[in-house]
Amino acid sequence: FAFAMAALMVGTALIAGLPGNALLVCLRTSAPWIVRAAGLVLIVVGIYEGYFFVKAGM
């Protein structure tokens, strides 16, 4: 968990600090798709956890 969080923070800092805002503009324009993809991942993980909870008999 700590490694993933650190990698995301370093990546965000590098993107924000790069000269020229082309990458930042690209990320801003694709933000709605990123949010939708994250929502889909959360839904799939929630369904999996619910299935695992029922399957384990808890």
Secondary structure, DSSP 8 states (H G I E B T S, - for coil): -HHHHHHHHHHHHHHHHSSSSHHHHHHHHTHHHHHHHHHHHHHHHHHHHHHHHHHTT-
